[in-house]
Structures are given as C-alpha cells and as structure tokens.
Amino acid sequence: MTTPQTAPPPVRLVPALITLVLGLALYFTPAPEGLAPEAWHLFAIFVATILGIVIKPLPMGAVAIVAFTISLVTNTVPYKAAFAGFSSDVVWLVVCAFFIAIGFIKTGLGDRIAYLFVAALGKKTLGLGYGLIMTDLALAPAIPSVTARSGGIIYPVAEALAKTFKSEPHSESSRRLGAYLMVTIFQGTVITSAMFLTAMAANPVIAGFAGKQGITLSWSLWAKAAVVPGFVSLAIIPYLLYRIFPPELKTTPDARSFAMDQLKKLGKMSSHEWIMGVTFATLLILWIRGDEWHMPAALTGFIGLSILLCTGVLNWKDLLAKESVWETFVWFSVLMMLAGQLNTLGFSPWLADSLVYYIGDYSPWMAFSVLCLVYFYTHYFFASSTAHVGSMYGPFLAIAIAIGIPPVLAALILAFFSSLFGGLTHYSLSPAPLLFGAGYVSVKKWWELGFICSVVNIIIWCSVGSLWWKFLGLY
C-alpha cells in the first residue's frame, strides 16, 4: 500500500512572516525628515520585495505579483505607472534573449562550439581551460542565462572530460583535472557575464536602473567599455588558477580525440544549426551597430526571435514551455517599476544626499572607491546577483553621481562589478551550486580562490580598465 504524498505548502511560513513583519514595520515607521510619506512607503514595499526574493516565502514571480498588488491597493504607486515596467523595452530584451538562447541548446550548436574549442586548444590542461572559457565567451552575447551557458552547455563537456581522464569527484583524483576545470569555468563565466549587456539577466536590470538616472547604457557602449579589461581578465585568471591551484594532469592529448569523436556523433551541421549561427551573427552586427542605425536592442532581439520562429528553429510551444522566462518577465517588470517609482517619488535622490553628507570629507574618487568595494564585497550576503543589484545598484549609482563621478563611468563600473562579484562563493551566482556541487572542490578552497580572483579582477578592471575608459573619453 503506497502512502499518499502530501503537496508542499504554498507558502513557506517562517520566511513569509519575516518578510511581512519587516515590511509592515518599515511601512508604519514615520518617514525621515525631508522625505515624502509615499516614498517611504514604497521603500518599505521594495525592501520587503527584495527580502522575499532572497528568502523565497513564495516563488520569485509570486513575490513580485504580491508586491505589485500591494503598491496599487495602498495607492503608493499610480495605476498607470504600476504597469509601466511590463512595457519596458529592457524587460522585453531579456525575454527575447532568453528565448534565443533556447535555439543554441535545441539545435546543438552550443555543444558543437564547445567541442570545436576543446579540439583546437585541448592538448594541454591549460589550453583546455581556455577552450571552455572561449566557448562561454562565444555564447555570452546571446545567452543571458549564466546557468544555461555554464551549466547547460559547458559543464557537461567539462564533466565528461574529467571522467575521461579518470578524475572523479569526492576522491583524491579530483585534483587530477576536474577541480581545475570547475573553478576555471566558474571564474570565467563571471568575467564573460560582465562583458555584454545580454550576457546575464541582471545586466538589463542595471541598464534600466541607469536609465532612471538619465544614463543610457547601450549594448555597444557596454561591450566597448568591457572588451579590453574583459580580455585581460580572461587571459590572466585561467593561468593564475593554473599556478595557484594546479591540476595534477598537465597534458591532455586525448581531449582532442574525445572532442573529435563527439563532433562525429553530432554529424554535419544541420540546417537549423546554420540558421541559428547566421541569426546569431546578425544579432551581433545589429547590437554592435544599433546606435548608428537607430536600432534599439530590444527590436534586434525581436528580429532574431522572429527569424527563429519563422524558420522552425523554435516553435511557439518552446516559448510557452519556458516557465522560467515568463517568471523572469514578471519579477523583472515589477522590480523595474518599483525602482523607477523610488526615483520619481524622490527616495533615491534623498538617500544619495543623505549618504553624501557622511562621506563628503573624502575626495570624490576616494569615496567612490570605498563605495565600489562595499558594493562588491557585500555580495557575500547575497545568494542572487539580481537581488543584490535590485537593492543596491540604484542607490549606489545615485551616490556616485552626487559626489561628482562622471555618470556613465560610475554606471559602468558598478555594472561590471555586478557580474564580477559573482565569483566569491559557492552560492553567489546561479551556476555556482551546480559547479561546486559537482564535488571536485572543497568549500574552503572555493571561497579562497574566489577571493583571490576577485582581488585580481578588481585590480585589472580598475587599472587596465581605467586607461581604456580614459581612451574612450568616458572621463
């Protein structure tokens, strides 16, 4: 006789109570001097929303719907303004990019690209690491899901390679190859995520927040500013890990044979793969030249998605079945609305002015440096880059502008840090639990390597990056 299974409760009670109590406590606390009550009430709703996203009393989309409803019922947000987020072109860019990413996985083009890089660079372990990172870099412009890239495409290839060379998790053989590959993939995806507006879901959120401050972060500007420090980081980090966390196996001559065998199994490129590849190239051209051709990034995304739908690479059921994308659409829209209204109601400027009062004795660049480091390393307290960005990016950008940092430069540096801080822990970025959970690296070593890489990345992006941004005329 089988025991009937009980459905899990729809609400996690303890997290729900924590969110509710904190939200109500803030809501009914008198607004600080100089701040309108509506702005303070919206701040309370915003804080409760971010807390709900972090501790998840309900799924993320459900938390956003509740926050949206409360903001309307309490008349904290005007009716028309509440729906503005759902029509944001930034939100739709994310949706289109997620759907386009399905094409890489469905057609097998993502796997083919990975095996081609392994075949070309995989004779030595260091080259193997670079090959997997180059795969990530090639896919990053069109796949905003870090999990889809590193978890869905690159991780299976790396795991198969590790086991081919008899490197098993939870054993002494883990350091033979697997440990190095897992850490390298993780730290590489942190860098590639920082290099393109469409490389991580939180990046368009950042562009939206910057837009509320009157700053336009286009696809081409983002990529242009990130390309030099990004490539320097991609060149240094795998080699650094190879030196401080060396694999026991230094040469992998069979890796090329493994990759070639996998390519033979895939066979010749199918028509759908060719269409996917041509569509990807078209997207890159339109995103790069979009500013000159007055082609918004979201429109480019719709063009690419339409091509894939009309050619049968994707079908409507593929889009409907992707529940995570529609959930992203909901919480992203609500978060954008709340952040925009915080600025409209005067909360963000008030917070910036208040904090500037306390750091006003420092020089602007010293104050901004402290600001950036605080922003970066507070990610130890977050299990979601989106939650971190949603709660801190807007206010920190407002402070940076208020102390006199060039707005575009401040927006970009904080934006890049919003990806780079993802390499700190085994929970700090969506693919981290998967790559760490593979069992090749201990928690202590993962954190240690994450901190070392974070310091190196900060040095690279603040030195090489500063020179490059000066050359571009950003300050």
MOFENBEL-V167872 format. One record per residue. N is the residue number from 0. PSI is psi as a letter, one per 40 degrees, with the letter a starting at -180 (999 if undefined). OMEGA is omega as a letter, one per 30 degrees, with the letter a starting at -180 (999 if undefined). D_CENTER is the distance of its C-alpha to the mean C-alpha in whole Angstrom. Layout:
# MOFENBEL-V167872
N_PSI_OMEGA_D_CENTER / N_PSI_OMEGA_D_CENTER
This chain:
# MOFENBEL-V167872
0_h_a_47 / 1_i_l_44 / 2_h_a_42 / 3_h_a_40 / 4_h_l_37 / 5_h_l_35 / 6_i_l_32 / 7_i_l_30 / 8_i_a_30 / 9_d_a_28 / 10_h_l_27 / 11_h_a_26 / 12_d_a_29 / 13_d_l_28 / 14_d_l_25 / 15_d_a_26 / 16_d_l_29 / 17_d_a_27 / 18_d_a_25 / 19_d_a_28 / 20_d_l_30 / 21_d_l_28 / 22_d_a_27 / 23_d_l_31 / 24_d_l_32 / 25_d_a_29 / 26_d_a_31 / 27_e_l_34 / 28_h_l_34 / 29_i_l_36 / 30_i_l_34 / 31_i_a_34 / 32_h_l_36 / 33_e_a_35 / 34_h_a_33 / 35_i_l_33 / 36_d_a_33 / 37_d_l_31 / 38_d_l_28 / 39_d_l_29 / 40_d_l_29 / 41_d_l_26 / 42_d_l_24 / 43_d_l_25 / 44_d_a_24 / 45_d_l_21 / 46_d_l_21 / 47_d_l_22 / 48_d_l_19 / 49_d_l_16 / 50_d_l_19 / 51_d_l_19 / 52_d_a_15 / 53_d_a_15 / 54_e_l_19 / 55_g_l_19 / 56_d_l_23 / 57_i_l_22 / 58_i_a_19 / 59_d_l_16 / 60_d_l_18 / 61_d_l_21 / 62_d_a_20 / 63_d_l_19 / 64_d_l_22 / 65_d_l_24 / 66_d_l_23 / 67_d_a_24 / 68_d_a_27 / 69_d_a_28 / 70_d_l_27 / 71_d_a_29 / 72_d_a_32 / 73_e_a_32 / 74_f_l_33 / 75_d_l_30 / 76_h_l_28 / 77_i_a_30 / 78_d_a_30 / 79_d_a_29 / 80_d_a_27 / 81_d_a_25 / 82_e_a_25 / 83_d_a_23 / 84_d_a_20 / 85_e_l_20 / 86_e_a_22 / 87_h_l_19 / 88_d_l_18 / 89_d_l_14 / 90_d_a_14 / 91_d_l_16 / 92_d_l_14 / 93_d_a_11 / 94_d_l_14 / 95_d_a_16 / 96_d_l_13 / 97_d_a_12 / 98_d_l_16 / 99_d_l_16 / 100_d_l_14 / 101_d_a_17 / 102_d_l_20 / 103_d_a_18 / 104_d_a_19 / 105_d_a_22 / 106_e_a_24 / 107_e_a_23 / 108_d_l_22 / 109_d_l_19 / 110_d_a_21 / 111_d_l_24 / 112_d_a_22 / 113_d_a_21 / 114_d_l_24 / 115_d_l_25 / 116_d_l_24 / 117_d_l_25 / 118_d_a_28 / 119_d_a_28 / 120_e_a_27 / 121_e_l_28 / 122_d_l_31 / 123_i_a_30 / 124_d_l_27 / 125_d_l_26 / 126_d_l_26 / 127_d_l_24 / 128_d_l_21 / 129_d_a_21 / 130_d_l_21 / 131_d_l_18 / 132_d_l_16 / 133_d_l_18 / 134_d_l_17 / 135_d_a_13 / 136_d_a_14 / 137_d_a_16 / 138_d_a_14 / 139_d_a_10 / 140_d_a_12 / 141_e_a_13 / 142_g_a_10 / 143_e_l_7 / 144_h_l_7 / 145_d_l_6 / 146_d_l_9 / 147_d_a_11 / 148_c_a_11 / 149_d_a_12 / 150_d_a_13 / 151_d_a_15 / 152_d_a_17 / 153_d_a_16 / 154_d_l_17 / 155_d_l_20 / 156_d_a_22 / 157_d_a_21 / 158_d_l_23 / 159_d_l_26 / 160_d_a_26 / 161_d_a_27 / 162_d_l_29 / 163_d_a_31 / 164_f_l_32 / 165_f_l_33 / 166_h_a_30 / 167_i_l_29 / 168_i_l_27 / 169_f_l_29 / 170_i_l_32 / 171_d_a_33 / 172_e_a_32 / 173_d_a_28 / 174_e_a_28 / 175_d_l_30 / 176_d_a_27 / 177_d_a_24 / 178_d_l_23 / 179_d_a_23 / 180_d_a_21 / 181_d_l_18 / 182_d_a_17 / 183_d_l_17 / 184_d_a_15 / 185_d_a_13 / 186_d_l_13 / 187_d_a_13 / 188_d_l_9 / 189_d_a_8 / 190_d_a_10 / 191_d_l_10 / 192_d_a_6 / 193_e_a_8 / 194_e_a_10 / 195_i_l_10 / 196_d_a_9 / 197_e_a_9 / 198_e_l_7 / 199_i_a_3 / 200_d_a_5 / 201_d_a_5 / 202_d_l_6 / 203_d_l_9 / 204_d_l_10 / 205_d_l_10 / 206_d_l_12 / 207_d_l_14 / 208_d_l_15 / 209_d_l_16 / 210_d_l_18 / 211_d_l_20 / 212_e_l_21 / 213_e_a_22 / 214_h_l_20 / 215_h_l_19 / 216_g_a_16 / 217_i_l_16 / 218_d_a_15 / 219_d_l_18 / 220_d_l_18 / 221_d_a_14 / 222_d_a_15 / 223_d_a_18 / 224_d_a_17 / 225_e_a_15 / 226_d_a_17 / 227_d_l_19 / 228_d_l_18 / 229_d_a_15 / 230_d_l_18 / 231_d_l_20 / 232_d_a_17 / 233_d_l_17 / 234_d_a_21 / 235_d_a_21 / 236_d_l_19 / 237_d_l_20 / 238_d_l_24 / 239_d_l_23 / 240_d_l_22 / 241_d_a_25 / 242_d_a_27 / 243_e_l_26 / 244_g_a_26 / 245_h_l_28 / 246_i_l_28 / 247_d_a_32 / 248_h_a_32 / 249_d_l_32 / 250_i_a_33 / 251_g_a_32 / 252_d_a_34 / 253_e_a_34 / 254_d_l_30 / 255_d_l_31 / 256_d_l_34 / 257_d_a_31 / 258_d_l_29 / 259_d_l_32 / 260_d_l_33 / 261_d_l_30 / 262_d_l_30 / 263_d_l_33 / 264_d_l_32 / 265_d_l_30 / 266_a_l_33 / 267_i_l_33 / 268_h_l_30 / 269_i_l_31 / 270_d_l_31 / 271_d_l_28 / 272_d_l_26 / 273_d_l_28 / 274_d_l_27 / 275_d_l_23 / 276_d_l_23 / 277_d_l_25 / 278_d_l_23 / 279_d_l_20 / 280_d_l_22 / 281_d_l_23 / 282_d_a_20 / 283_d_a_19 / 284_d_a_22 / 285_d_l_22 / 286_d_a_18 / 287_d_a_20 / 288_e_a_23 / 289_d_a_22 / 290_d_a_23 / 291_d_a_27 / 292_e_a_27 / 293_f_a_26 / 294_h_a_24 / 295_i_a_21 / 296_d_a_18 / 297_d_l_18 / 298_d_l_21 / 299_d_l_20 / 300_d_l_18 / 301_d_l_21 / 302_d_l_23 / 303_d_l_21 / 304_d_l_21 / 305_d_l_25 / 306_d_a_26 / 307_d_l_24 / 308_d_a_26 / 309_d_a_29 / 310_e_l_29 / 311_e_l_29 / 312_d_l_26 / 313_i_l_24 / 314_i_a_26 / 315_d_l_26 / 316_d_l_26 / 317_d_a_23 / 318_d_a_21 / 319_d_a_23 / 320_e_a_22 / 321_g_a_18 / 322_d_a_19 / 323_d_l_15 / 324_d_a_14 / 325_d_l_17 / 326_d_l_16 / 327_d_l_13 / 328_d_a_15 / 329_d_a_17 / 330_d_l_15 / 331_d_l_13 / 332_d_a_16 / 333_d_l_18 / 334_d_l_15 / 335_d_l_16 / 336_d_a_20 / 337_d_a_20 / 338_d_l_18 / 339_d_a_20 / 340_d_l_23 / 341_d_l_23 / 342_d_a_23 / 343_d_a_26 / 344_e_l_28 / 345_e_a_28 / 346_d_a_26 / 347_d_l_23 / 348_d_l_26 / 349_d_a_28 / 350_d_l_26 / 351_d_a_25 / 352_d_a_29 / 353_d_a_30 / 354_d_l_27 / 355_d_l_29 / 356_d_a_32 / 357_d_a_31 / 358_e_a_30 / 359_d_a_32 / 360_e_l_34 / 361_i_l_32 / 362_i_a_31 / 363_d_a_28 / 364_d_l_26 / 365_d_l_27 / 366_d_a_26 / 367_d_l_23 / 368_d_l_22 / 369_d_l_23 / 370_d_a_21 / 371_d_a_18 / 372_d_l_19 / 373_d_l_19 / 374_d_a_15 / 375_d_a_14 / 376_e_l_16 / 377_e_l_16 / 378_e_l_13 / 379_d_a_16 / 380_e_a_16 / 381_i_l_13 / 382_e_a_12 / 383_h_l_9 / 384_d_a_6 / 385_d_l_7 / 386_d_l_11 / 387_d_l_11 / 388_d_a_10 / 389_d_a_12 / 390_d_a_15 / 391_d_a_15 / 392_d_a_13 / 393_d_l_16 / 394_d_a_19 / 395_d_l_18 / 396_d_l_18 / 397_d_l_21 / 398_d_a_23 / 399_d_l_22 / 400_d_a_24 / 401_d_a_26 / 402_e_l_27 / 403_e_l_28 / 404_h_l_25 / 405_h_a_24 / 406_d_a_22 / 407_d_l_20 / 408_d_l_19 / 409_d_a_18 / 410_d_a_16 / 411_d_a_14 / 412_d_l_15 / 413_d_l_13 / 414_d_l_10 / 415_d_l_10 / 416_d_a_11 / 417_e_l_8 / 418_d_a_6 / 419_d_a_9 / 420_e_l_10 / 421_e_a_8 / 422_e_a_11 / 423_d_a_14 / 424_a_l_15 / 425_e_l_15 / 426_e_a_13 / 427_e_a_11 / 428_i_a_8 / 429_d_l_8 / 430_e_a_10 / 431_d_l_12 / 432_d_l_15 / 433_d_a_16 / 434_d_l_16 / 435_d_a_18 / 436_e_l_20 / 437_d_l_21 / 438_e_a_24 / 439_d_a_24 / 440_h_l_23 / 441_i_l_24 / 442_d_a_22 / 443_d_a_24 / 444_d_l_23 / 445_d_l_19 / 446_d_a_19 / 447_d_l_22 / 448_d_l_20 / 449_d_l_17 / 450_d_l_18 / 451_d_l_20 / 452_d_l_17 / 453_d_l_16 / 454_d_l_19 / 455_d_l_20 / 456_d_l_16 / 457_d_l_17 / 458_d_a_21 / 459_d_a_20 / 460_d_a_17 / 461_e_l_20 / 462_c_l_23 / 463_d_l_22 / 464_d_a_20 / 465_d_l_22 / 466_d_a_25 / 467_d_a_23 / 468_d_l_22 / 469_d_l_26 / 470_d_l_27 / 471_e_l_25 / 472_f_l_26 / 473_e_l_24 / 474_999_999_26
